[in-house]
Amino acid sequence: MNKGKTKLTRQDAERLFEGLPASNVKTSKRPENPFGPEASNVVKRVEGEAALWKDNLITLPVAIELPAGYASEARMREAMARAWRVKWVREGKDEVVADFPEGWKAVRPQSGPIELRDPAGVVRAVYGWAKHAELRILPRFLIESQANNSNGLGSVLVRDRGNGSILERSSTWSARTGVNHPDWAKLEAWLNLRYPDHHDPLRYWEDCEENVRT
């Protein structure tokens, strides 16, 4: 008796769903985008473009510390555009926004000026963050002082900032530093002879020379 009653109850329940269209059940580990695949592609593209735009744009001071040979800031920016392949996006009263090649970035250390670094991490320019700051573009070759902490004396040397190597060093250790060092003029003459345009911060860098040629 109990078995027959159970069978009729099951049949009665099945009849309740007779005539309804069969549903295709689709299982997925990830819910479908209600806006369709096109919307997802648009979002990904916009996010990618926003990241690229943010990474390549760098804000610099309008004012530039002009090296010898450059008559105006406008001429300096033209030279920067050729040597660095930088594009000037917009200019304001105190700052200008530039689109740099991939890998360039501005780094603000805990102390000191902001550093404009190339893709290799070499500091190519520095500038202050305050109003009316000036952009100072650094040359590849530099004469710098080196102190000996044990005796208080100092030396001077010529450094290649492109790779960090020391090209020439003075043989005299003196208490006088900087341009007052006895061998400063000697090293300056050495540098002038081998790199006559070393005061131009856009010369002798591999990327600058290649970009100007092409």
C-alpha positions as CSV (number, residue, x, y, z in Angstrom):
1,M,0.0,0.0,0.0
2,N,2.7,2.5,0.9
3,K,4.7,1.8,-2.3
4,G,1.7,2.5,-4.5
5,K,0.9,5.7,-2.8
6,T,4.5,6.9,-3.2
7,K,4.4,6.1,-7.0
8,L,1.2,8.0,-7.6
9,T,2.5,11.0,-5.7
10,R,5.6,11.2,-7.8
11,Q,3.6,10.9,-11.0
12,D,1.2,13.7,-9.8
13,A,4.2,15.9,-9.2
14,E,5.7,15.3,-12.6
15,R,2.4,16.2,-14.3
16,L,2.6,19.6,-12.8
17,F,5.5,20.5,-15.1
18,E,4.1,18.9,-18.2
19,G,3.9,21.3,-21.2
20,L,6.6,23.7,-19.9
21,P,9.5,24.3,-22.3
22,A,12.7,22.6,-21.4
23,S,15.4,25.0,-20.1
24,N,19.0,24.8,-21.2
25,V,21.0,25.0,-18.1
26,K,24.4,26.6,-18.7
27,T,27.1,26.3,-16.1
28,S,30.1,28.6,-15.9
29,K,32.8,29.2,-13.4
30,R,32.6,32.9,-14.1
31,P,29.3,34.8,-14.5
32,E,28.6,36.3,-17.9
33,N,29.1,40.1,-18.4
34,P,25.5,41.5,-18.7
35,F,26.8,44.2,-21.1
36,G,28.4,41.7,-23.5
37,P,32.0,40.9,-24.4
38,E,32.3,44.2,-26.2
39,A,32.0,46.2,-23.0
40,S,34.7,44.2,-21.3
41,N,37.1,44.9,-24.2
42,V,36.4,48.6,-24.1
43,V,37.1,48.7,-20.3
44,K,40.4,46.9,-20.8
45,R,41.4,49.2,-23.6
46,V,40.6,52.3,-21.6
47,E,42.4,51.1,-18.6
48,G,45.5,50.3,-20.7
49,E,45.5,53.6,-22.4
50,A,45.0,55.4,-19.0
51,A,48.0,53.6,-17.6
52,L,50.1,54.4,-20.6
53,W,49.1,58.1,-20.5
54,K,49.9,58.4,-16.8
55,D,53.3,56.7,-17.1
56,N,54.5,58.8,-20.1
57,L,53.4,62.2,-18.9
58,I,55.8,64.2,-16.8
59,T,55.3,67.7,-15.4
60,L,58.3,70.0,-15.6
61,P,59.0,73.6,-14.7
62,V,58.5,76.1,-17.5
63,A,61.8,77.8,-16.7
64,I,65.0,76.1,-17.9
65,E,68.6,76.8,-16.8
66,L,70.1,77.5,-20.2
67,P,73.5,75.9,-21.0
68,A,76.0,77.8,-23.1
69,G,75.0,77.8,-26.8
70,Y,71.2,78.0,-26.3
71,A,69.7,81.4,-26.8
72,S,66.2,80.8,-25.4
73,E,64.0,78.3,-23.6
74,A,62.1,77.8,-26.8
75,R,65.3,76.7,-28.6
76,M,66.2,74.5,-25.7
77,R,62.8,72.7,-25.8
78,E,63.3,72.2,-29.6
79,A,66.6,70.6,-28.9
80,M,65.1,68.4,-26.1
81,A,62.4,67.3,-28.5
82,R,64.9,66.1,-31.0
83,A,67.4,64.6,-28.6
84,W,65.0,63.0,-26.1
85,R,62.1,62.4,-28.5
86,V,59.9,64.3,-26.0
87,K,56.6,65.8,-27.1
88,W,55.3,69.0,-25.4
89,V,51.6,68.5,-24.5
90,R,50.5,71.7,-22.8
91,E,52.1,74.7,-21.1
92,G,50.9,76.6,-18.1
93,K,52.1,79.7,-16.2
94,D,54.7,77.8,-14.1
95,E,54.8,74.3,-15.6
96,V,54.8,72.3,-18.8
97,V,53.5,68.8,-19.4
98,A,55.6,66.6,-21.6
99,D,55.1,63.2,-23.1
100,F,58.3,61.2,-22.7
101,P,59.4,57.9,-24.3
102,E,58.7,54.7,-22.4
103,G,60.8,54.2,-19.3
104,W,61.5,57.9,-18.4
105,K,60.2,58.9,-15.0
106,A,60.4,61.7,-12.4
107,V,61.5,60.6,-8.9
108,R,61.2,62.7,-5.9
109,P,63.7,61.6,-3.2
110,Q,63.1,62.2,0.5
111,S,65.4,65.2,0.3
112,G,66.8,67.3,-2.6
113,P,65.4,68.1,-6.0
114,I,63.2,65.9,-8.2
115,E,65.2,63.7,-10.5
116,L,64.3,63.1,-14.1
117,R,65.6,59.6,-15.0
118,D,66.0,57.9,-18.3
119,P,65.0,54.2,-18.8
120,A,68.4,53.1,-17.5
121,G,67.9,55.0,-14.3
122,V,70.5,57.7,-15.0
123,V,69.6,61.1,-13.7
124,R,69.4,63.4,-16.8
125,A,68.0,66.5,-15.2
126,V,66.9,67.9,-11.8
127,Y,64.4,70.5,-10.7
128,G,62.7,71.8,-7.6
129,W,59.1,71.3,-6.7
130,A,58.4,74.8,-5.6
131,K,56.9,77.5,-7.7
132,H,59.2,79.3,-10.2
133,A,61.6,76.3,-10.1
134,E,64.1,75.8,-13.0
135,L,64.9,72.6,-14.9
136,R,68.6,71.9,-14.9
137,I,69.7,69.4,-17.6
138,L,72.9,67.5,-16.6
139,P,75.8,66.7,-18.9
140,R,77.2,63.2,-19.4
141,F,80.7,64.1,-18.3
142,L,81.4,65.8,-15.0
143,I,84.3,66.9,-12.9
144,E,83.6,66.2,-9.3
145,S,85.4,66.2,-5.9
146,Q,86.2,63.1,-3.9
147,A,87.0,63.4,-0.2
148,N,89.2,61.2,1.8
149,N,87.7,60.9,5.3
150,S,90.8,59.6,6.9
151,N,93.0,62.6,6.3
152,G,90.5,65.3,5.3
153,L,92.1,65.8,1.9
154,G,90.3,65.7,-1.4
155,S,90.9,64.7,-5.0
156,V,89.1,65.6,-8.3
157,L,88.0,63.2,-11.0
158,V,86.2,63.1,-14.3
159,R,83.2,60.8,-14.2
160,D,81.2,59.4,-17.1
161,R,77.6,59.6,-15.8
162,G,76.4,57.4,-18.6
163,N,77.9,54.3,-17.0
164,G,79.3,55.7,-13.7
165,S,83.0,55.0,-14.6
166,I,85.9,57.3,-13.7
167,L,87.8,58.4,-16.8
168,E,90.6,60.5,-15.2
169,R,91.7,61.3,-11.7
170,S,94.0,63.9,-10.2
171,S,97.2,62.7,-8.6
172,T,97.2,65.4,-6.0
173,W,95.3,65.3,-2.7
174,S,94.6,68.7,-1.3
175,A,92.6,70.4,1.4
176,R,91.2,72.7,-1.3
177,T,88.1,71.4,-3.1
178,G,86.0,72.0,-6.2
179,V,87.4,74.5,-8.7
180,N,90.0,75.6,-6.1
181,H,91.7,72.2,-6.2
182,P,95.2,72.4,-7.8
183,D,94.3,69.8,-10.5
184,W,90.9,71.1,-11.4
185,A,92.2,73.1,-14.4
186,K,94.3,70.1,-15.5
187,L,91.3,67.8,-15.6
188,E,89.1,70.5,-17.3
189,A,91.7,70.8,-20.0
190,W,91.8,67.0,-20.3
191,L,88.0,66.9,-20.7
192,N,87.9,69.8,-23.2
193,L,90.4,68.1,-25.4
194,R,88.6,64.8,-25.6
195,Y,85.0,66.0,-25.4
196,P,84.9,69.6,-26.6
197,D,81.1,69.9,-26.4
198,H,80.8,68.4,-22.9
199,H,79.1,71.5,-21.6
200,D,76.1,70.8,-23.8
201,P,73.9,68.4,-21.8
202,L,72.3,66.9,-24.9
203,R,75.6,65.8,-26.4
204,Y,77.5,62.4,-26.2
205,W,74.5,60.5,-24.8
206,E,73.9,57.5,-27.0
207,D,70.1,58.1,-27.3
208,C,70.6,61.8,-28.0
209,E,73.2,61.2,-30.7
210,E,71.1,58.5,-32.4
211,N,67.9,60.5,-32.2
212,V,69.5,63.6,-33.7
213,R,71.0,61.6,-36.6
214,T,67.6,60.0,-37.4
